[in-house]
């Protein structure tokens, strides 16, 4: 097994360690994303430093190129504190800000000055991305780095050499370097340009000199403003840089000022190709926001999209519809036919639902929340179009799921709600669709139910009853047993039926018809049954 493949499989195993519903997926079920990521990692492994760090700062994984650049053996790095490779060449405030950012679950991107084991200084363009558990706690950090020492040397250490023989130097570089001047009229003409990247970016060198840099690069308005803002900062003496999407390339641009007699006379802009780094970073981000089984966006992506859409609609008050799809009795499929079959059925269901036509009247996005739960986020719909859309979903499950020689029939319960009619926040929405699905399931499944105000009251009563039932099982003196004789044909009472009653300290006697269904749904029926056995049949205590 090669290192690259080992890194891919090890990383996916770490990333999926809590996803028990899909733990038995065979390698082929990862889909094209798995193979795409594998090819990307194979392509960039020789030029990209990759490491994985746990939340406490312990190094969990490094690739070969990481060891080569830092000068350490893998055995010296794995299990060591990240401080081992910390250069201390930045201020403590710099490191504090970095860690504060990633500990908030946010990605950090920037340049870090590092030190080889032998003391040599080098620069790395670094992107650190947190990978989160489902509860949004941090599982580990993935750091992806590219050596930009050459660009930094151009901007910081090679100025005099460039000044002496500027064009000869830059024409032999793999990147592209521009010398840009300020004409004091708001224009920034290119005074010199060189580097092998010119041909890759299809820039005609002879037509560039004297032309404004924004015209040379032909940037979009947004990128143009960002580029010029950083360029102006460089003319103020700041060392700046930015990432830039240029045609099909991802570039990193480093700006450095050129001084004469204490005045800034021009700025060098060094362009480096970081396309492989960005592709790897994007692939990692996709894995964090995409369900590996169905390749649909996952719960984290749904929560982000829903929050963004609500923020957008607070001014317009345009409605949003949310439909939670729960496959009835799906646990029985996993238990009886195996998780591999369950995963195949989930794939079939996701493919069917994702083929529902969207158009002028209905615009939706489908997500896999995990297990047997899917959700539709309907961002645009016309009056009277949501119910027909739901009927299409139900109809999809009338078609059987193929299983060897026979067919398996599955059904779904669907719960829906609307923003802003009922829900005002993402949290309200998820509570309401959960309650609506629960109501649909109580009706026998293969049905849909929209949230109503009555459901909130019923749900609150259910939560209170479950809470009190748990407390009662701890105390146990609130339950009472009644024995009802059972007569045989001769009229003799030779058996007795045990009946349980709950004498609630505030509500009085509660009928089994009320609390037994709650006990069954919450999993409390087992300890309740054990208490009944011990109380009614002392000799059977060893059986429970």
Residue pairs with C-beta under 8 A, 6 or more apart in sequence:
3 45
3 63
3 64
4 38
4 41
4 42
4 45
5 38
7 41
7 45
7 50
7 61
7 63
8 34
8 37
8 38
8 41
10 61
11 52
11 61
11 142
12 30
12 34
12 287
12 292
14 52
14 60
14 131
14 139
14 140
15 131
15 139
15 287
15 288
16 22
16 23
16 292
17 139
18 133
18 134
19 370
21 339
21 370
21 371
22 292
22 293
22 339
22 343
23 339
24 338
24 339
24 340
24 343
25 292
25 293
25 339
25 340
25 343
26 340
27 34
29 293
29 343
29 347
30 292
31 292
31 295
32 295
33 283
33 286
33 287
33 290
33 292
33 295
34 292
36 283
37 283
37 287
40 276
40 279
40 280
40 283
41 50
41 280
43 276
44 276
44 277
44 279
44 280
45 63
45 64
45 65
46 65
47 65
47 146
47 147
47 276
48 63
48 65
48 144
48 145
48 146
48 276
48 277
48 280
49 62
49 63
49 65
49 66
49 69
49 124
49 143
49 144
49 145
49 146
49 147
50 61
50 62
50 63
50 65
50 66
50 142
50 143
50 144
50 145
50 280
51 59
51 61
51 62
51 63
51 66
51 142
51 143
51 145
52 59
52 60
52 61
52 62
52 140
52 141
52 142
52 143
53 59
53 60
53 82
53 140
53 141
53 143
54 60
54 140
54 141
55 103
55 138
55 139
55 140
55 141
57 81
57 82
57 83
58 79
58 80
58 81
58 82
59 77
59 78
59 79
59 80
59 81
59 82
59 84
60 78
60 140
61 78
62 74
62 77
62 78
64 74
66 77
66 145
67 73
67 74
67 77
69 116
69 122
69 124
69 147
70 77
70 85
70 114
70 116
70 117
71 116
71 117
71 118
72 84
72 85
72 117
76 84
77 84
77 85
85 114
85 115
86 95
87 112
87 113
87 114
87 115
87 121
89 113
89 114
89 115
89 121
90 112
90 113
98 108
98 110
98 128
101 107
101 108
102 108
102 128
102 130
102 138
102 141
103 130
103 138
105 130
105 132
105 136
105 138
106 130
107 127
107 128
107 129
107 130
108 126
108 127
108 128
109 125
109 126
109 127
109 128
109 243
110 125
110 126
111 123
111 124
111 125
111 126
111 148
111 152
111 241
112 123
112 124
112 126
112 145
113 121
113 122
113 123
114 121
114 122
114 123
114 124
115 121
115 122
116 122
122 147
122 149
123 147
123 148
123 149
123 151
123 152
124 145
124 146
124 147
124 148
125 145
125 146
125 148
125 252
125 272
125 274
125 277
126 143
126 144
126 145
127 143
127 144
127 145
127 277
127 281
128 141
128 142
128 143
128 144
129 141
129 142
129 143
129 144
129 281
129 284
129 285
129 288
130 138
130 139
130 140
130 141
131 138
131 139
131 140
131 141
131 142
131 288
132 138
132 139
132 288
132 300
133 139
134 299
134 370
142 284
144 277
144 280
144 281
144 284
146 252
146 272
146 274
146 277
148 252
148 254
148 272
150 173
150 174
150 175
150 272
151 175
151 252
151 254
151 270
151 272
152 254
154 162
154 170
154 173
154 177
154 254
154 256
154 268
154 270
155 239
155 254
155 255
155 256
155 268
155 270
156 239
156 256
158 169
159 256
159 258
159 268
161 169
162 169
162 170
162 268
163 258
166 179
166 192
166 194
167 192
167 194
169 194
170 176
170 177
170 192
170 193
170 194
170 195
171 194
171 195
171 196
172 196
173 194
173 195
173 196
173 197
174 195
174 196
174 197
174 273
175 195
175 196
175 197
175 270
175 271
175 272
175 273
176 193
176 194
176 195
176 196
176 197
176 198
176 201
176 203
176 270
176 271
177 193
177 194
177 195
177 268
177 269
177 270
177 271
178 190
178 192
178 193
178 213
178 216
178 268
178 269
178 271
179 190
179 191
179 192
179 193
179 258
179 266
179 267
179 268
180 188
180 189
180 190
180 191
180 213
180 231
180 266
180 267
180 268
180 269
181 188
181 189
181 191
181 265
181 266
182 188
182 235
182 266
183 189
187 212
188 212
188 213
188 214
188 228
188 231
189 210
189 211
189 212
189 213
190 208
190 209
190 210
190 211
190 212
190 213
190 216
191 209
191 210
191 266
192 209
193 203
193 205
193 208
193 209
193 216
194 205
195 271
197 271
197 273
198 205
200 249
200 273
201 246
201 247
201 249
201 271
202 247
203 216
208 216
213 227
213 231
213 269
214 224
214 227
214 228
217 224
217 227
217 246
219 227
219 244
219 246
223 244
223 245
223 246
226 242
226 244
227 242
227 244
227 253
230 240
230 241
230 242
230 253
230 255
231 255
231 267
231 269
233 240
233 255
234 240
234 255
234 256
234 257
234 267
235 257
235 264
235 267
236 264
237 257
237 264
239 255
239 256
239 257
240 255
241 252
241 253
241 254
241 255
242 252
242 253
243 250
243 251
243 252
243 253
243 274
243 278
244 250
244 251
244 252
244 253
244 271
245 251
248 275
249 273
249 275
250 273
250 274
250 275
250 277
250 278
250 279
251 271
251 272
251 273
251 274
252 271
252 272
252 274
253 269
253 270
253 271
253 272
254 269
254 270
254 272
255 267
255 268
255 269
256 267
256 268
256 270
257 264
257 266
257 267
258 264
258 265
258 266
258 267
258 268
259 265
288 300
289 297
289 298
289 300
289 301
289 304
290 296
290 297
290 298
290 301
291 297
291 298
291 367
291 368
291 370
293 343
293 346
293 347
293 368
294 346
294 347
294 350
294 368
296 350
296 354
296 366
296 367
296 368
296 374
297 305
297 365
297 367
297 368
298 367
298 368
298 369
298 370
299 367
299 369
299 370
301 367
302 367
302 369
302 375
302 377
303 426
305 365
305 377
306 320
306 322
306 377
306 426
306 429
307 426
309 320
309 377
309 379
310 320
310 419
310 425
310 426
313 319
313 320
313 419
313 420
317 420
318 380
319 381
319 418
319 419
319 420
319 421
320 377
320 378
320 379
320 418
320 419
321 376
321 378
321 381
321 386
321 416
321 417
321 418
322 375
322 376
322 377
322 378
322 416
322 417
322 418
322 419
322 423
322 429
322 433
323 375
323 376
323 378
323 386
323 389
323 390
323 393
323 414
323 415
323 416
323 433
323 448
324 373
324 374
324 375
324 414
324 415
324 416
324 433
324 434
324 436
324 437
325 353
325 373
325 374
325 375
325 376
325 393
325 412
325 414
326 372
326 373
326 412
326 413
326 414
326 415
326 437
326 441
327 345
327 349
327 372
327 410
327 411
327 412
328 410
328 411
328 412
328 413
328 441
328 445
328 446
329 445
330 342
330 345
330 371
330 372
330 410
331 372
333 341
333 342
333 345
333 408
333 410
334 341
334 342
337 403
337 408
341 403
345 401
345 408
345 410
346 368
346 372
348 401
349 374
349 396
349 397
349 401
349 410
350 366
350 368
350 374
352 396
352 399
353 366
353 374
353 376
353 393
353 396
354 366
356 364
356 389
356 392
356 393
356 396
358 364
361 380
361 381
361 382
361 385
362 378
362 380
362 381
362 382
362 385
362 386
362 389
363 378
363 379
363 380
363 381
364 376
364 377
364 378
364 379
364 389
365 376
365 377
365 379
366 374
366 375
366 376
367 374
367 375
367 376
367 377
368 374
369 375
375 433
376 389
376 393
378 386
378 389
381 389
386 416
390 414
390 416
390 448
393 412
393 414
394 412
394 414
394 446
394 448
397 410
397 411
397 412
397 446
400 407
400 408
400 409
401 407
401 408
401 409
401 410
402 408
411 445
411 446
412 445
412 446
413 437
413 440
413 441
413 445
413 446
413 447
413 448
413 449
414 436
414 437
414 440
414 447
414 448
414 449
415 432
415 433
415 434
415 435
415 436
415 437
415 438
415 439
415 440
415 448
415 449
415 450
415 451
416 433
416 436
416 448
416 449
416 450
416 451
417 423
417 429
417 432
417 433
417 436
417 450
417 451
418 450
419 429
422 428
422 432
422 451
423 429
423 432
423 451
431 459
432 451
432 455
432 456
433 451
435 451
435 455
435 456
435 458
435 459
436 449
436 450
436 451
436 455
437 449
438 459
439 449
439 455
439 458
440 447
440 448
440 449
443 449
462 518
465 514
465 515
465 518
466 518
466 522
466 524
468 504
469 502
469 515
469 518
469 519
469 522
469 524
470 522
470 524
472 478
472 479
472 502
472 504
473 524
473 527
473 528
473 531
476 531
478 502
478 503
478 504
478 505
479 500
479 501
479 502
479 503
479 531
479 535
480 500
480 501
480 502
480 503
481 498
481 499
481 500
481 501
481 532
481 535
481 536
482 498
482 499
482 500
482 501
483 496
483 497
483 498
483 499
484 496
484 497
484 499
485 493
485 495
485 496
485 497
486 493
486 494
486 495
486 496
486 497
487 493
487 494
488 494
488 495
498 532
498 536
499 512
500 512
500 528
500 532
501 509
501 510
501 511
501 512
502 509
502 510
502 512
502 515
503 509
503 510
504 510
516 525
518 524
519 525
519 528
529 544
530 544
533 540
533 541
533 543
533 544
534 540
534 541
534 544
